[in-house]
């Protein structure tokens, strides 16, 4: 049975007191090194290697070695005697021959650094004890002897090193936990400061550009904010309730940032979400007020109401007004459950048109964008065409009322609404001005069944018969009943045209020289072009 002297036990007891009194890792290691040198007489070098998350055992402290080269050493588990002790969680006490055998798998770089660190001396014996805490290796305590030839350390020395290793494992773990707590407290203070900085920006109303500027200063690397994703990589989405509100374009992948930098990015993202919510609330209030004031305007009580809204008060300067309505042909222009979809559509319309006419007022009623302008200038007309091309995800249609006195804005609104409905039915027309409409103005106020019946009364034999006859009559009427031009257009002989026209007269029981009959036929074709294809279907 191995026995320690009273002096050795007293030294170990005193060391234990020293190790437990300090949480400073460097002081713990220094006390451990000194005790090991005192207790193990044949120790020429004492080294502590600690395990790091990168998968290597690296030098932490030591006595009797050159620090510069030994800090280059990185042992993998199982490499050399140190790696063996760590991996197998057992003490190795070996002399020269075994030491050489176990050190044979040391990498060339590690072997070169180790030889330089120990002054190119030949090891005679090695004692390596794993530092075990809660059954996990956290490092290795290694004692080397270079003087006593080919002689292992004694059982007493082995026991002392084992005790020291156990005490070191506890002390180093406590030190690490303390360091982690200190770092965590420092991180929490930093996070609190980051949160405070972004909160201050929101309270001061400095907006998104200031949030991005502060984030750039924290990260010390370029970051930009975009409403749309314009790059393929290094993008951080800004999300609220499963809706992406925008993106940070980062200078490197999010995973490559430190934990504190990630927190800063996330805090900035939250700040932008709150800023967008605030902006959207203001936008909705302003839009609602504009709509209410517009209704007042149509009721004829607009004069004094306009003073409530600076952006709507510009209507006071109008002598006349044109009402413009904008929708998608088949679906809403924005998502009803989106926080910002509507606002971005409205602001895009407003910015595009106000660049061309600063007096333009933009708001909405339901899913319809409503634009008021004192005049429909050529530049604004071009802007409406540009707008319809900007919304590539939508089949945008626009209805434009007549230019009327401000007090008659209701009339322009109704005309714009009628023009918008006609655009929906047309299938291919995107912008319709009410004042340019012909018979379509009348068709819009008549129910579809009546219109269909009118078409059937005048064209039914051709609709249910040979399509060649229908196309011949349509072309003939479009070319103002000119025989030669009609024959050329249809690529037929004039005699053939005469034969077809006689056949049509017989089918319809009309005289194509009768002006009233011609007017009825022209009107019928106008209605055919106006009605959706299903509406002119006849019972065949």
ABEGO torsion letter per residue (X at the ends): XBBBBAAAAAAAAAAAAAAAABABAAAAAAAAAAAAAAABAABABBBBBBBBAAGBBBBABBBGBBAAAAAABBBBBGBEAAAAAAAAGBBBBBBAAAAAAAAAABBAAAAAAAAAAAGGBBBABBBBBBBBBGGBBAEBBBBBBAABBGBBBBAAAAAAAAAAAAAAAAAAAAAAAAAAAAAAAAAAAAAAAAAAAAAAAAAAGAEAAAAAAAAAAAAGBBBBBBABBABABGBBBBBBGGBBAEBBBBABBAAABBAAAAAAAAAAAAAAAAAAAAAAAAAAAAAAAAAAAAAAAAAGAAAAAAAABAAAAAAAABABBBBBBBBBAABBABBAABAAAAAAAAAAAAAAAAAABAABBBBBBEABBBBBBABBBAAAAAAAAAAAAABAABBBBBBBBBBBBAAAAAAAAAAAAAAAAAAAAAGABABBBAAABBAAAAAAABBAAAAAAAAAAAAAAAAABBAAAAAAAAAAAAAGGBAAAAAAAAGBBAAAAAAAAAAAAAAAGBBAABAAAAAAAAAAAAAAAABBAAAABBBX
